[in-house]
Amino acid sequence: MGSLQTALLERGIAVLYKELGPNETIKFLQNLGVNSGDSVKEIESITEKYSRKEALEKLSKYKKK
């Protein structure tokens, strides 16, 4: 996945998280069929560029919004 696609995915998830909250975001993505495939590998491929500290900072940023 390219950096533009990754950025768009991150923005989309952030909007969903902000508007729907974590539980409803997960339900929404599941209804779209996003959970088909190996989600662990998909998440790892997107987040592998972040250190643990950076990943936690991004998460806390979205939680505050």
Order of alpha helices (4+ residues) and beta strands (2+ residues): alpha-alpha-alpha
